[in-house]
């Protein structure tokens, strides 16, 4: 890639690269959006082809050598140019394989993605959406139907398993050709994360949360056993209220769904809340696709289409606390993208890190279990006992979800270390029992783990959810202490100082800072799990 009219300098090289990359990114995002909202196989194929072409930009070894040379020389004075070169160097390291390999991986990923988007489970002879299956797990008392619903949610795992294992092999082969142990190690390196440091954080967190989680699990199991009229030893995954035990089931008398029932306009509620804290989102909500329908992806996500302000979210809203939480979560991603300055170069016009945007999403999503926010925004009438229940449900949600994240991180690392091992299904349940304390189904040997879409479509990603939760607590503590000077019992609703702080100290740097320097810039110190521990591991 050599510009014809300008001398080749780091700045002109980066500018030329950006011109090539921009159209591919924007085009792939528009095709991806069409595929997710319509189920179009053609759009999915277009998106995959464009993503592959973007990856091929980073498979140019001459360009990779040039960038590494400039960085090694240490002579690039412009910090924005240097940061772009650093990010480009990471991408070169992650795509240092043949054009054929890139095409192969992209094709395999697209095929799996289409399978997930179009898949609908079957329950008792009828097609059932994910939302319908969740409704069974939320409300059904009959254990046989609950089990059938849970098993139905896992049938996608068997459908994709063989293709996913082959994709893992191909990803590993490519990573090894680029000099890495496997794709997992490469994925962390490309995210500027160290494997030893990461699993040290995870191990420390597991140890510090162990006693609190086991006490909580005992309360949950006692409530489950009473609800279903079984001994605690008989409890199994289908006695939980979601497919993977990643959400805390109800174990108090407070039904949070009543605050978001039919007649409550979740979209208006969220929009007015964000306007009140100085992060208006009406424009992106108008471009979004928010309600479920046939042929549409059943998942939820946020997509910055062009890094020029066209940010959208996809949801499948129902009048529940869960989907209101998801809406706020995705809007957290969206306002982060929206308020990254357009003055930054295209390559830096993204969040500092995956888990920095997850942190904002999680900070927002927690609000649906905040009693003050429920009163101030949702107009809920909550007694003091109900407020205590809401806080306890939030604490339970945080602890349960964090333990689930440990399962995902440990299993994915093991999967990439040896995808040929014959006991992956057993390993999955070993980790579930160890980390989550959920008993495995008797005499079941199915690839239940493969039903989680992230293994197919977002490899080496899930640990960032836990890091995001840790960062969300760190930001929350800083906002309450330094930005608001104490909350006086009120939520952040209506406090424009919160939006101003997030825009200036978290969103504005874009990707000019790595994740740890962003945290130092935003809170005065690097990532520290103690804020999450103080907020949720104690007694509330």
N, C-alpha and C positions, 0 to 999 in steps of 0.2 A: 504494500500500500504506500505509494509514493506520490504526494501531490505534485502536479506538473508545473504549477505556476509559482510555488513558494519554496524557499529553502527548507530542508527537512530539519526541524527543531522539535523538541518535546512538545511545545505548544501547538505547532502546525500538525504534527502527527496525531495528537489527541483530537484536534478539531476535525481532521479528515476521518478518523475512526468514528467519531460521534455521528457524522453525517451518514455514514454507512449503517450504523447501528440503529439510529432513531426510527427509520421507516420500518425496519424489521420488527422492532419491539412494538410499535404502534399497530402495525398490521396484524401481528400475532395476537395481541390483546383483543382487537376487534373480532377476530375470528374465534378466539376462545370464548368471548362473551356470547356470540351467536350460538356456538355449540352448546354452552351451558344453559342458555335460555330456551333453546328450541330442540336440542337433541340432534342437530344436524351433523351427520357423519362427514359431509363435505367440508363444513366449517372446521370440524375437528382436525381433518387432514390438512387443511390450509394452515391452521395454527401450528400444527406439528412441523410442517415444512418450513415455516418462517422461523420457528424457534431453532430448528436445525441449522438454518442459514446463519442465524445470529451466533450460534456456537462455533460455526466454521470460521467466523472472523477471528476467533481466539485459537484456532488450530494452525495459524500461520507462524511457523517456527522462526522465520526471519524477523518478523515483527516482535515476537516474544523475546528474541535475543536482543533486539534493539532496546526494548523497554527495560529489560534487566540490566543492560549496560548503562543506560542513563541513571537508573536507580543506584547501581553500584558505584558510579562515579561521584554521586552525591552533589552534583553541580546544578540540579534543578532548584532554582531559588523560589519560584512562584509556588506557594503552598497548595493552591488549588490544582495546579498542573501536576505537582508531585503526588497529591492524594489520588488523582485520577490514574496516574501511572501505577500506583500501588494496587488499586482495585483492578486495573487491567491485568497486571502481573498475576494476581490471584486467578483471574479467569483464564489466562493463558495456561497456568499450571493445571487447571481443571479440565481443559479441553485439548490437551496435548496428545491427540490420537487422530486416527485417519478419518477422512470424510465419510467413508463407508460405515465406520463405527458410530459416528454421530448420527447418521441417518438411521442406522439400525436401532439405536437406543430411542431416538425420537419416535420411530414407528411403533416400537413396542409400548412406549408410554402412552401414545395416542390410542392404541387398541385397548389398553387397560382402562384408560379414562372413559372411552365410549361405553365399555361394559358397565362401569360404575354408574354413569349418567343414566343409561337406559334400564338398568336393573330395577325390577320390582319383585319383592318377595311374594310367596304364596302362603296364605294362612287359611287352613280349613277349606281348601279348594277355591279360594278367591284371591285375586291380586291384592296386595296390601302395601301401601307406602310406608316409608320409615316413620312418618308421623302417626299413622294408624297403629303400627306395632308399638310405638312408644305409649300410645293411649292404653293399649292392653296392659303394658307393664306398669303404668301408673294406676290403673283403676280396677283391673280384673282380679277377682278373688279366687277363681277356679285355678288350682295349680297346674292342671293339665293344659289348659289354654295358655297360661303364662309360659309354660315350657315350650309349647309349640310356637308361640310368638318369638321367643328368644331364639330358638333353633332356626326359625325362618329368617331371622336377621343375619344369621351366620352362613346361609347358603351361598352368598356371593363369594365367601372365602374359598369354597371348593371350586367355584367356577373360575376364579382367577389364579388359583394357587400355582399350577404348573407354569403358567406364563410369567408369574411374578418371580418364581425361583429362577427361571431362565434369565429374566431381566437382571436379577441380582448378580448372577454369574457374569453377564455381559458388562454390567457396571464395574464389577470387580476386575475383570480382565483389562478394561480401559484404564482403571485407576493404577493397576500394577504397571501397565505400560508407561504411565506417567511418573512412576517412581514411588508410588505409595503402597502401603501394606494391603489396603483394600479400599473400597469406596467409602466406608465409614470414616476412616482416617482422613481421606482426601476431603470429604465433605466438611469436616470440622476445620481443616486447614484453610479451606477456601472461605470459611466464615470468620477467620482470624480467631479461632478457638483452639485451645490445647486440650487434647484428650485426657491427659493425666489430671490437669487442673479441673476440667469439667467433672470427671467422675469423683474427684476429691470433694467437690462441692456437693454432688449428689449423695455421696456417702455420709458426709457431715450432716446434711439435712435429714437423711433417713434416721440417723442416730438421734438427732435432737428432737425429732418429731415422733419417735417410736412410742414412748409411753402415752403421750397425748392421743395418738391415733388408736392405739389398742383400747384405751378407755372409751373413746368415741365408738369404735367398732362394737364393743360390748353393748353399748346403749342401742346402737342401730339393730344389732341382732336380737336383742331382747324385744324391741318393738316389732321387728319382722316376725319373730316366732309367735308373739301374741296375735298379730294381725292375721296370720295364716293358719294358726292353730297347729303348729308343728314344733317339734323339739329343735333347739338351736343346731344340733348336729345334722338335721335334715335340710338346713338352708343351703341353697345353691344359687348360681348366678341369676336365674329367672325370678328369684325373690327380690332382686334389686329393681330399680325403676328405669334403667337404661341398659343398652346392649353390652357394655363393657364394665359396668360398675364404676364408671368414672364420675358419676354424679351422686351426691349423698341422697338416699331415699328419705321420704318424710318420716320423721320420728318425733315430731312435736304436734300439738293440736292446731298449729297455725297453718292454714291453707293459703299460700301466697298467690295462687292463681286467682283468687277472688278479687284481687286488686287490678287484674288485667283481663277480666271476663268480657263477654260479649257487651258491646256498647262503649268500651274504652278504646279510644283511637290511639293505638300504640305509636303510630308514626307521628301524629301531631304532638303527643306527649314528649317523644324523644326530640323532635325538632325544637319545641319551645324550651326544653331544658338546655340544649346546646346553644341556642340563641342567648339564653340567660347567662351563660358563663363566657360568652364572647367567642364561640366557635360555631357560627351559623352553618347549617348543613342543608338548608331547604333546596338549594340548587342541585346538590348531588342526590338527594332523595327523589327529586323529580326524574332523574335519569336512571334510577335504580329499578330492580325487579324484585318485588317484596313478597308476593303471595304465591302459594303452591299451585301447580297445575300439571297436567299430564305432559310428559316429555321433557320436563325441566329438571335440571340437577336438583337432587334433594338436599344438597349440602348448602353451606353458607360461606360467602367469601367477599372480600373487597378487592377491587381492581382499579388501579390508576391507569387509565387507558393510554394517556399520551404524555404524562408529566407536565401538562399544560393547564390542568384544572378539571379535566373530564374524569372525575372519580365516581365510581358506582359501587353499589353493594348488591349482592344477591342473597335473598332470604326466602324462607317458606313459612311466613308468619301464621301463627295461630294465637288466639287470645289466652295466652298462658304466661306465667312468670318466666319460664324457660325461654320462650321465643322473644320476649321483651329484653331479656338479658342478651340473647344473641344479637338482636337489633342494636343495642347499645354497644356491644362488643365490636361489631363490624363498623359502626359509626366511629368508634375510637380509631380504628385503622384509617378510616376515610378522612377524618379531619386532620390527622397527621399528614397524610399525603397532600391534602388540599392546601395546607398552610406552609409547606416547604417552599421557600422563595423561588419564584421563576427566574430570578437573577442568577441562581446557581447554574453551573454547567449541567448539561443533561445527565452525565454520568454520576453526578453528586446530588441529583434531585430525587433522592430516595431516602427512606429512614436510615439512620446510622447503622442499624442492624435489624435482623428479623425479630430478635427478642425485645428491641426497643419499641417497635410498633406493637408487638404483642402486649407489652407492659401497659401502653395507653388503652388498648382494647380491654384488657382485664381490669384496669382501674375503673373504666366506665361500666363494664359488665357487672361488677360487684354491687352497683348501686341498687339493684332491684331487691336486695336483702338488707338495705340500710334503712332502719325505721324512720329516721329524720327525712331521708329522701322520699320515701313512700308517702309520708305526710305532706311534704312540701310540693312534690311534683305530681304524684298520683292521686292526691287528695284523700288518702286512706285515713280512716279512723282506726287507730291502733291503741289498745290499752298498753299499760306498762308491761304486763305479763306477755302480751303478744310481741311487744318490742324486744323483750328478752329472747323470745323464741326466734324472732327474725335474726337477731345477732348470732344466736347459736346455730341457726341453719346456715348462715354465711360462714361461720367458723367450720362447720362440718363440711360444707362445700369445698372450702380451701384445702382442708386436710385430706379429704377423700380424693379430690382431683389430683393433688400433688403426689399421692401414693401411686395413682394410676400412671402418672407421667414417668415415675421411676420404672415401672414395668416396661413401658414403651422404649425408654432409652436403653435399658439393659438388654432387652430382647433384640432390638435392632442392631446393636453392636455385635451380639452373638450371631445373628443372622448373617451379617456380612463377613464375619470371621470364618464361618463355615456353613455355607448354604447347603452343602451336601449331607450334613448330619441328619440321621434318620429320626432323631427324637425331637425335632423342632416343636411338634404339637405338645409333647410332654413338657419340654422346657418352658413353653408359654405358660402352662398351668402351674408349673413349679414356681415361676416368678409371680404369677397372680396370687398364689397362696402365700408366698413369702412376703410380698410387698403390700398386697391389699387385704390378705386374710380371707379371701373369698374361696370357698371350697369348690374344687373342680367337679364337673358332672361325672357320674359313675360310668365307667366303661365307654368313654367317648374318646375317639382318636380322629379328630377332624381338624383341618387347618383354620381354626376359629380366628387366629391372629390375622390371617390374610384378609378378613372382612374389614379391617381398618384401612381406609383408603390411603392414609398417609404413607404406608409402606410402598405403595405403587406410585403415587403421584408427588409425594413430598418427602423424599428420602433425607435422612440425617437432619430432621427438622424438629422432631417432637420435644427434644430436650429444651428447645427454646421457649416452649410454653411455661416450663417450670422456672427458667431464668426470668421470663417475663413476669411471672407472679412475684418473684423476689424483688424485681425492679419496681413493680407497681407499688409494693408496700414501702419501698424506700422513697419513691416519689410522693406517696401519700403522706408519709411522716414529714417529709420536708415541706410539702404544701401546707399542712396543718400548722407546723411550727413557725416556718419562716415567711410564708406567703400570706397566710390568713391570721397569724398571731393567735392561733387557737380557734376552735370551731364554735365554742359556746353552745354546743349541743346541736348546732345546725349542720345540714349537709352543705355541699358545695353549690347547690342550686342557687342561681341568681348572683353568684359571686364572680364578677368579670375579672377579678384578679387572677383567678385560676386559669382562665383561657389566655390571659396576657402572659402569665408565666410559662405555660406550655408552649405557646407560639414562639416566645423569645428564647427560652432556655432548652427546649427539647426539640421542637420542630425546625426552628430556623437553621441550625447547623446542617441539616440534611445529612449527607454521608461525608461531610468534610472531616468529621471526627470518627474514630473507631468507637466501639461500644463502651469501653471503659473510660475513655477520655470524655465521652458524652456525659456519662454519669458523674464524673468529677465536675464537669462544667455545670451540670444541672443541680447537683446536690452537695458538692464539695468533697465527695469521697467516692471511691470505687464501689463495685457491687459488694454488698454485705448482706448475707441471709438473716442477720439478726433482726432486721425490721419486720420481716415476715414472721419470724419466731415470736417476737414481742407481740405482734398483732393477733396471731391465730393459734400458736402452740400453747400459750398460757391458758388460763381459765377464763379468757374472754374479758 
